């Protein structure tokens, strides 16, 4: 028997909880967008200190890499769980809890020089990743229909904007101050967002009360860890080692058993019957490829910019200069989010996603011929970022157009998980390519020019598959009101108790 019909609370009944919090649509969007930027900053916060982490933390390089891995794993595990908790217990509450975790994790990292506490803090920072899908769901609940499309596009773009802007900021801090300042800055920004959420955001009127699927959450977490851990650490352990292969096999078995369980429980963590609907399924599959292509840029272009000029292709830039060169890409993502909303409103989110993926592929194709000057790398970054901005903004509209209003946070959480799987896989694949296609420069091996070109080709292949998956998404006939909204079905009227 399926879960009982979700209860939709009326706006009038929620006034007792939020009578003092009546911000306009612009304020709601601004708070959620700022929170999204701050949360996405956590992904690139430590990039400038990656080479120094073993020295800074007095640890072996393979152990120090857990500072990155821990955040990726925590983010992947928490996004679908936080989405379901938001649907059940209130999205504002989950936003607050997520930002508290971010602040706590940042403070822990800022107060230590030891590996284990820093990894713990980075896990807590990763747990804040659910802010973005939950925040997107709040926009659908709170904003007028005509404002939803543009707001969702803006917040979706923060996934890339925060990372792009964070890289030069973090590089500048590392160059001119102690590395702990990175985490004090993160804590301060987290506190600002937390205060804004507490004092400005109302609680969402749409909830689906019920029993939380604890076994489902444990099973999903275990399966994802077993799957993503060898993806991120396979390069250190060896791709054919017993540990790597064993974890891959264990993850596949656990996730298969988890899927069977989720179809039989009355109130599942993830409603797989909704997830396998064709619009949701193919959007999520395309999201994996878009996440893959997006992260390829984040990993490859900084290394190309910082490669020594003695290689014959390297541009010899400092970490700060490389970050500044990539920063315009983040601004392009933000600038094109309203363009994506307009494309969605006029032609549908499927068309917007198609255009976004095609632009990403075009950027990598152009990049094959634009590698000899810094300005050429900037152009490549901006084209790819433009595509990412359009594509990322279209995905939530596709998801929300195919799921019940009471499951938007959970469904967006699963979509964010798919993007995380894409970025984690991209990190492993690109690192493997650059590690195996090398040239000797004095006493050391460095990535060869053909290695960088191969990363572009692989990213182009990913976008080609993404295009095919997007074409498989069915067209949705929408009403005039829905076209105005730039997203699919308008939320249902709240039940007021009067007839």
N, C-alpha and C positions, 0 to 999 in steps of 0.2 A: 504494500500500500504506500502511495506517495505521501510526501509531507503535507500537512494540513494547509489550507489556503492561507497565505500570508495576510497578516492584519495590517491595514494601511491606516496610520493615524492621521487625523485631520490636522490642518495647520492651526485651527482654532484651539485644538486640544493641546498643542505644543506650546502655546503662548505662555502658559504658566511657567515653563522651563526657560523660555528665552525672551520674555517680554522686554528685557533691557537690551537685547541684542537684535536690532533691526537694521543691519547695514544694507546699503543698496547693492545691486548686482555688481557694480564696478568694484566695490570694496571686497565683496566675497571672492571675486575672481582674483583681485590683487593679492589677498592673503594666501590663497591656495597656490597661486603662481609663485610667489616668493618662497613659500615653503617647499615647493617642488624644486626650485633652483638650489636652495640650500641643501636639500637631501641629495640631489644629483651631484653636488660638489664633493660629496664623500667618496665618489668613485675615482676622482682624479686628485684628491687632496694629497696623497702620499706619492704620486708619480714622480715628482722631482727628487725625492729622497730614496727611491728604490735602490740605486747603486750603492748608497751609503748605509742602508738599513743594517747589514751585518755588522758594520763597525759601530753604528749608533746604539745598537741593542746588544752588542757583544754576543752575536749568534752566528751560526753557520748560514751561508746563503740559502740553502734549501729550507732551513727553519725560518729564516727571516721572511721568505716568500709567503708564509702563512698570514702575514699582515695584509696581503692582497687577497689571498684565497678565502680567508675567514669572512671578509665582507661580502664577497660574491656569493658564498654559500648561504650566509644569513639572509641576504636579500632575496635569493631565489626561494628559500623555504618560507619566508614570512609573507610574501606578497599575496598568494592565494588565501593564506590563513587570515591575514589582517582584513582582506576583503570580505570574507565570510563573517568575521566578528563584527565588522562595520554594518553589514546588512542586518545582523541579529540584534546588536546591543547599542547601535548608534555610531554613525560615522565620525561625528565630532569627538566622541570619547576615544576612538581609535587614533585619530589625528593627534590628540593630546598625548596619549600613551606613546605613540611613535616618536614625537618630538622630545618627550622626556628621556626616552632611550638614547636619542641622538646626543642630547646635552650630557647625559651621564657618561656615555661612551667617550665623548670628547674630553671631558674632565679627567677621566681615568687615564687616557693616553697622554694628556698634558702634564700629569703629575708623576710620570715614571720614565725610567730608562731601561726597563726590563722587558723581555720578549713576551712573557705570558700575560702581564697586565695590558700591554699594547694590543695583543691579539684579542683579549677580552673586550677592550674598548672598541676595537674595530668591529667585532660581532655586534655590539650594541648599536654602533652607527649603522650597520647593515640592516638592523631590524627596523630602522626608520623608513626604509624604501617603500613600504606600503602607503606612505603619505600620498603619492601621486595617483595611483588608481582609486583610492578612497576619496581623494579630493575631487577627481573627475566625476565620481558618482554624486558628490554633494552638489556640484554644478547642475546636474540634471534635475536634482530634487528642488533646488532653491531658486534657480534663475528663470525668468520668463522664457518661453519657448524660443522667441526670436533671438535671445542672447546666448543660448546654450552652445550653438555651433562654434561661434568665435571664441568663447571662453574655453571650451574643451580643447580647441586647437592650440590656444595660447599655453594652457597648462601642459598639454602633451609635449609641446616644444621644449619645455623646461628640462626634459630628460637629457637633451643634448646641450642646451644652452648652459646649464650649470657646469657640465664637464668642460666645455670649451672655454668658458670664462675662468673657471677655477684653475686651469693649468698655468696661465701666466701669473695669476695672483699667488698661487702656491710657490711657483718658481722664484718670484720676487722676494717672498718672505724667506725662503730657504737661502737665497743669495745674500740677504742683508740682515737677517735676524736668526735667532735660535729656532731649531725645527719645532720645538714645543709650541711656538706661537701659532703654528698651523692649527693645532687643536684648540688653543684658547680662542682663536677666531671662529672656529666651527661652533664651539660652545656658546659664544656670544651671539652669533647669528641664529643658532637654535633657540636661544632664550627669547630673542626678538619675535621669531615666528610663533613660539609657544604663547607669548603674551597676546599676540594678535588673534590667534585662534581662540584663546580663552575669553577675550573681551569682545570680539567682534562677530565670530561665527555662531549662528544658531544651530541647534541640533536638527538633523534631517527629519522631516515628518514621516519618511517611508522606512519602515522596519519590518523584518520578518522574524518575529520571536520564535524561539524553539530551542531544542537541545543541541549544544555544540557537539560536533562529531569528533570527539577526542581520538578514538582509534584511527579515524581517517586522517587526522592531522599528523599523528605519529607515523603512520604508514607513508604518507606523502613526504614528510621530512626525511625519513630513512631512505626512501627510494631516490629522492633528489640528491641527497648527500652521496649515496653510492654511485650515482650517475655522474654528478658534476665534479666530485673529488678527483677521479682519475683523469677527467678532461683537463682540469687545471694543473694537476701535479704529474701527469703522465710523462712530460718531458724530463722531470727529475727522476722518476722511478723507472722509466723505460716503458715504451708503449706495449711491449710484449711480455712485460714482467708478470709474475703470478699475482702480485697485488693489484696491478692495473686491470688485468683481464678478470680477476675474481670480483673486483668491485663493479665492473661493467655488468657482469653476469648477475651478480646479486641485485644490482639496481633494477635490471630488467625484470627479474622474478618478483621483486617486491612491488614494483609499480603495476605489474600484471595482476597480482593478487589484490592490490589496493583497488584497481579498477573494478574487479569483480565485486569486492565488498561495497564499493560506493554505489553500484547499481542495485544493491539489495537492501541497503539501510534506508529507513524512512526519511531521515533528514540528513542528507550527505553533506560533507564539506564542500565538494564540487559536484554539481548536478551534471553528470556526464551525458544525460539525455539532452540537456541544453547545449553542452559543449560540442557534441557531435553533430549538431545541426549544421547544415552545409555552410551557411554564412559565417558562423562562429568558427567552425573547424578550419576552413581555408584561410580565414583572416589570421587565426593563430599560427598556422603553418607558415603563412607569408611573413608573419612577424618575426619568426625565427631567422629567416633569411635577411630581413631588413636589419635586425639587430646585428647579425653577422657582418653585413656590409658596413654598417655604421662604425663598428668597433675596429674594423680593419684600418680605417683612416686614423683613429685615435692611437693605434699601436705603431703603424708604419710611418706616417708622415713625420712625427717628432724624431724618430731615429734617422730618417733620411736627412732632415735638416741639421742634425747634430753630428752626422758622420764626418770624419776628418777630410779636409780638402785633398789630402795626399792620396785618397782612394781613387781620385780622378772623377768621381761623381758627387762626393759629399759636399755639403755647403758650409760646414764648419761653424755652425751657429751655437751660441750658448743655450742653456736650458731656458733661460728667460726669453731670449730672442725667439726661440722655437715656439714657446708658448704664445708670445705676442703675435707671431705669424699665423697661428691657428685660431686666435680669438675672433677675427672677423666671421669665421664660420658659425660661431655661436650666435652672433648678431643676425646673420642671415636666417638662421633657423627661426629666431623670434620674429623677424620681419615678415617671413613667409607664412606664419601660422594663420593670419587672417585671410591670406590668399587661398590657403587650403580650405578654410571655412566657406569662402565664396564658391570655390569649385564644388564643394560638397553640396551646398545649398542649390546650385544650379544644375549640376550633372550627377550628383550622388557621390557618396564616400568611396564607392568602388572605383570610380573614375579618378578621384583624387589620389587614391593609393596607387593606381596604375601609373599616373603621371609622376608621383614621387619616386617610385621604384625605377622608372625609366630614367629620370634625372640622375639618380645615384649611379646607375650603370654608365650613363654618359660622362659623369665626372671622372670615374675611374678610367674610362676609355681615353678621355682627354689627358688624364694624368700620365699615361704611357708616353706621351710626347712632350710633357711639361715637367721635366725633372731637373733642369740645368740651372735654374735661378730661383731665388727665394720667392719672388713675386709669382712665379709659375706654380709653386707649391701652394701659395695662398689662393690662387685661382682654382686649383684642383679642390682644395679644402672647401671653398665657398660653393662650388657646384655640388659636391657630394652633400654638404650640409643643407643646401637648398632642398635637395631631394629628401633627405632625412626629415627635415621640418615638415614638408608636405605629407610624407607618408606617415610619420608618427602622429600627426594631427588627425589623419583620416581613420586610423585604427579604432579609437574608442567610439567614433560615430557608427562604424560598422558593427561593433560589438553591441552597443546599446540599442541598435536598431533590431536586434535579433533575440534579446533576452527580456524577461519580465522586469519591471521597474524595481522590484524588491531584490533582484539579484545582480544589479549593475556593479556594485563594489566587488562582489565575488568574481564576476565575469571579467571585469577589468583587471583584477588581481591575477587571474590566470593568463590574460593577455600579456601583462607585464612580465610574468614568469617566462612566457615563450620568448620574449625579447632578451631576458637574462640568459636563457639557454643559448640563444644566438650569440650574444656577446662573449659568454664563457667559451663556447666552441671556437669562435673567431680568435680569441686570445691564444688558445692552444695551437690552432692551425697556423696562424701567422708567425708565432714564435718558432714553430717547428720548421717552417719554410726558411726563415731568416737564419736559423741555427744550422741548417744543412746546406744552404747555398752561400758559401763564404769565400773570401779571398784572404791571403796573408798580407798583413801590413806590419812589417818589422817582426817583432816576436809574437804578435797576437793575430787571431782570426777575427775578421769583421764581416758583416753581411756583404755579399756582392751585389752589384747593380742589378744583375739578373734576378736576384732574390727579391728585391723590391718590385721589379716588374712582375714577377710571378704572383706576389700578393695582390697586385692590381687585377691580374687576370682571374685569380680565384674569386676576388670580390665581384668582378663582372659576371662570372658564372653564377654566383649566388643570386645576383639581381635578376639574371635570366630565369632561374628557377622560381624566384619570387614573382616575376611577371606571370608565369604560367599558373602559379597557384592563385594569384589575384584574379586572373581571367576565369578561374573555376568558381569564384564567388558569384552566386546568382544576383541578378539585378533585382532591386526591391522597388515596387511601385509605391510611391509616397504621395500623400495628400499635399495640398497647397500649404497647409499649416506646418507640416513636417519639413517641406522644402524651405520655408522661411526659417525654421529652426536650425537648419543645417545638420540635423541628426534625425534619427528615426523616431518611432512612435512617441508622441507626447505623453507625459506622465498622466496617469488616470486621475480623475477628480477625487479629492479626498472625501471620505464619507463623513457627513456632518451629523447624521442622526435624524435629519428632517426629511420628510417625503413630500 
